[in-house]
């Protein structure tokens, strides 16, 4: 047996009242959504600094890859794709002028000498330790980028998160057997 519909009044706003109020609410929102010029300008410069640092960090990682590839040529096939990713990351952050993708096949003497002259680019004597050093650098950078997520605006945070995740994948590839 079907139940008859109840004749009681609905509680809450009706569709007509919502349609009448919606344009007014939208107009009010548009009027108050302007930029005050204060903290937003500070946020933009903080984001620019974070982006520049991320680009420099990626370029430094490329230099480390270059140093390992120059010192351990047998690892070039394994490290080349990871180095190329680091180059793309530097470019995504607005850097990458020092890191050219063609340098992975045969690092130029200027790139090799600049990478080997920096203290962080010291390459261990065997493949396992060289890979462990790169993995440690990738891990440290991924952790630092993950910690920086809360202090940057949305789009940059998404980029940092994506690059940090890629760095974590690189750590796995560097530490887990022959890939």
N, C-alpha and C positions, 0 to 999 in steps of 0.2 A: 504494500500500500504506500503510495507516494506521500511525502510530507508537503503540506501546503507552505508556500513562502510566507514568512512572517511580515506583517505590515508595520513592524516597529521601525522607527527612524534610525538611519545610520549615524554612527558617531564619527567625528572627524570631518575634514574638509571634503567638499564635493568637487567633482571634476571641473565644473564651471568656475568655481572660485579659484582653483589652482591655475586655470588657464588665464584668468584675469590678473592674478598676482604675479605670475612668472615673468612677464616683460618688465614690470617695475623692479623686481628683484634683480634681474639681469642688468638693468640700467644702473642700479645702485652699485652692483659689483664692478661694473666697468669703470665707474667714476672713482672708486676707491682703490683700484688695482695699480695705480701709478707708482713709479720709482721715486723714493724719497731722496736718493742720491747719497745717503750716508753710508750705512753698513754694506749696502750692495756693492758700492765701489771698492770697499775694503775686501769683500768676499771675492770680487773679480781679481784683484791683485794677488790675493792669497792663492786663488786657483791658478793664476799665471805662474806664480812661483812654484807651486806643486807640479804643474805640467813641465816646467823647465827642469826641475830636479829629476822628474821621472825620465825625461829625455836624456839628461846627462848620465843617469844611472844605467839606462839601456846602452848608451854609447860606451860606457865603461865596461859593461858586460861584453859587448862586441870586441873590445880591445883584449879582454881576457881570452875570449874564444880565439882571436887571432894569434895571441901569444902561444896558446896550447897547440894550435894547428901548426904554427911555425916550428915549435920545438918537437912536436910529436906528429909528423906527417902521416903516420899510419892511422891516426884518428880522424883525419880530414873527412873521410866519407861519412863517418858517424856524426861528427860535430857540425858539418856544413849546414844541414837543414836547421839545426837549433840556432846556429849563428844567424842564418837568414831571418829567422823569427825575431831574434833580438834586434836586427836591423829594422824590420818592419815595426817593431814596438817603438823604437826610437823615432821613427818617422811619424807614427801615430800621435806621439806626444809633441811633435813639432821640431824634433831634432833630426839626427841622421846625416848631418852634413859631413861628419868625419867618417861615418860608417857606410861604405859603398858595398852593394851586393856583389860586385865583381871581385872584391878582395878575398872572398872565401876560397876561390879555386887556387889562387897563389898570392899570398899576401905580399904587398910591395915592400921593399926594404924600409921605406919611411914608416909604414904602419907597423912593421915588425919591430923596428928599433924604438919607436915611441911606446909600443906596448911592453916591450921587455925592459924598458928603462923605468917604468913605474913600479913601485914596490909591491902593489897588489897583483902584478902580472907575473910573479915568479912562478915558473913551471916546475913541478916536481920531476924527478928523474924517471918515473915509470908511468905507464898508461893508467893503471888503477888509481894512483895518487893524483894524477892530473885530472882525471874524471871526477874524483872525490872533491877536489878543489873547486872545479866548476859547479858541481852540485851544491856545495856549501854556499857559493856566491849566489846562485839562483835561489836557493832556499832563503837566505838572508834578505835578498831583494824582494822576494814574494811576500815574506812576513812584514817587511817595512811598508810595502804598498797596501797590504791588507789593513794594517794599523792606521794608515792615512785616509782610509775611506770615509770616516765620519767627519772629517774636516774639509771636504771638498764638495762642490755642487754635483748634482745628479749625473750629468753626462760624463764628467771627468771621473766620478766615482765608478760608473759602469765600466769605463775604459780601464781604470786602475784594477778593478776586480777581475776583468777579463784577462789582463796581462799578468796579474798575480796568479790566476788559475793556470795560465800557460806556463808560467815559471815553475809552478808545482808539478806540472806534467813533465817539464824538462828535467826536474830533479829525479823523477821516477825513471825517465829514459836514461839518464846518466848513471844511475845507481843500480839498475836492474839488468844485469847480464848484457849480452850482445843484442842490440836492437837493430 
